[in-house]
Amino acid sequence: MRRAMKMASATTRISIVSQPGNRTSPVVLASGPGAFLHLLGPAILRAREGPYALRLLTKRAPQAAAAVRKARAHLAVGVFHTGAGGLQLHRWRQVGQMVVVPEDHRLAQRRVLDPKDLDGEALVIAPDGKPHRVSTARVLAQDWRVGVEATGWQLMMRFVTYGMGITVINDCVSVPSGLVGIPVRGFPTVDYSVARRPDMRHEGAKWLFELLCGGLEFDGT
């Protein structure tokens, strides 16, 4: 009996996502906390006013892509380094990098920075092997040290306020009072993409895709 209930539940989840869709069938968007916090807000507000119900799933990029592949979500937004095989990726937003420092830091008055300006600094940085760590270490070479390892822009900036170091993060992030975000040259941009199944049939998913990728007008700034 329990197994039958689990199978019925799984069938219901899959059918909600894979059916062609109507005005009561929700469109499901999966993305990570960073994109939901700092990039997707205008699109979500516009979609909430649209003709289709909207459901959001908070998942890191590989899990968001897997949700689309397994028909648990219609669309995913993220930085897909790996795990998006079998899906169509459409470039959505390109963001640069900035250095976040306390407002009384020696670099706080600078208008733009170069990698050499960070020589000798302690960094709030992702753990070894994470994309943020790899890209930052590649640009800065050897002349830096780990202040503390952390993931998530909000936590990383909190550690900066604690005096644990400075950090390099996406320039789309809102910097809190007491900290300063300074553009930095020499770091690669970060490409966010929209992932979808090639056979996507849900009308609401098609509508949301057009909203995200430019077919429909909305204030995406």
Long-range contacts (C-beta under 8 A, 24 or more apart in sequence): 13-72, 14-70, 14-71, 14-72, 17-71, 17-72, 17-73, 17-74, 17-202, 18-71, 18-201, 18-202, 19-201, 19-202, 20-201, 20-202, 20-203, 21-52, 21-201, 21-202, 21-203, 21-204, 21-205, 22-203, 23-51, 23-52, 23-53, 24-53, 25-52, 25-53, 25-202, 25-204, 26-52, 26-53, 26-54, 26-55, 26-204, 27-52, 27-53, 27-54, 27-55, 27-74, 27-75, 27-202, 27-204, 27-205, 27-207, 27-208, 28-55, 28-56, 28-57, 28-67, 28-72, 28-73, 28-74, 28-75, 28-205, 29-54, 29-55, 29-56, 29-57, 29-73, 29-74, 29-75, 29-76, 29-77, 29-208, 30-56, 30-57, 30-58, 30-59, 30-63, 30-64, 30-67, 30-68, 30-72, 30-73, 30-75, 30-76, 30-77, 31-56, 31-57, 31-58, 31-59, 31-64, 31-76, 31-77, 31-78, 32-58, 32-59, 32-60, 32-61, 32-64, 32-78, 33-58, 33-152, 34-152, 34-153, 34-170, 34-173, 35-77, 35-78, 35-192, 37-153, 37-154, 37-173, 38-153, 38-170, 38-172, 38-173, 38-174, 39-77, 39-93, 39-95, 39-172, 39-192, 40-77, 42-218, 42-219, 42-220, 42-221, 43-211, 43-212, 43-218, 43-220, 46-211, 46-216, 46-218, 46-219, 47-208, 47-211, 50-207, 50-208, 50-211, 51-204, 51-207, 52-203, 52-204, 52-207, 52-208, 53-204, 54-208, 64-195, 65-195, 68-195, 68-196, 68-197, 69-197, 71-197, 74-196, 74-197, 74-200, 74-202, 74-204, 74-205, 74-208, 75-194, 75-195, 75-196, 75-205, 75-208, 75-209, 75-212, 76-194, 76-195, 76-196, 77-192, 77-193, 77-194, 77-195, 77-212, 78-192, 78-193, 78-195, 79-131, 79-190, 79-191, 79-192, 79-193, 80-193, 80-195, 81-131, 84-193, 84-195, 86-197, 87-195, 87-196, 87-197, 87-198, 88-195, 88-196, 88-197, 88-198, 89-193, 89-194, 89-195, 90-193, 90-194, 90-195, 90-196, 90-209, 90-213, 91-191, 91-192, 91-193, 92-192, 92-193, 92-194, 92-212, 92-213, 93-172, 93-191, 93-192, 94-189, 94-190, 94-191, 94-192, 95-170, 95-171, 95-172, 95-189, 95-190, 95-192, 96-170, 96-171, 96-183, 96-187, 96-189, 96-190, 97-168, 97-169, 97-170, 97-171, 97-183, 97-184, 97-187, 97-188, 97-189, 97-190, 98-168, 98-169, 98-170, 98-171, 98-173, 98-181, 98-182, 98-183, 98-184, 99-166, 99-167, 99-168, 99-181, 99-182, 99-184, 100-156, 100-157, 100-160, 100-166, 100-167, 100-168, 100-169, 100-175, 100-179, 100-180, 100-181, 100-182, 101-160, 101-166, 101-179, 101-180, 101-182, 102-160, 102-161, 102-163, 102-166, 102-178, 102-179, 102-180, 103-178, 103-179, 103-180, 105-166, 105-180, 107-166, 107-182, 108-180, 108-182, 110-182, 111-182, 111-183, 112-182, 112-183, 112-184, 112-185, 113-182, 113-183, 113-184, 113-185, 114-184, 114-185, 114-186, 115-139, 115-140, 115-184, 115-185, 115-186, 115-187, 117-184, 118-144, 118-166, 118-168, 118-184, 119-143, 119-144, 120-144, 120-145, 121-145, 121-165, 121-166, 122-146, 122-147, 122-164, 122-165, 122-166, 123-147, 123-165, 123-166, 123-167, 123-168, 124-148, 124-149, 124-150, 124-156, 124-159, 124-160, 124-164, 124-165, 124-166, 124-167, 125-149, 125-150, 125-165, 125-167, 125-168, 126-150, 126-151, 127-151, 132-168, 135-187, 135-188, 136-168, 136-187, 139-186, 139-187, 139-188
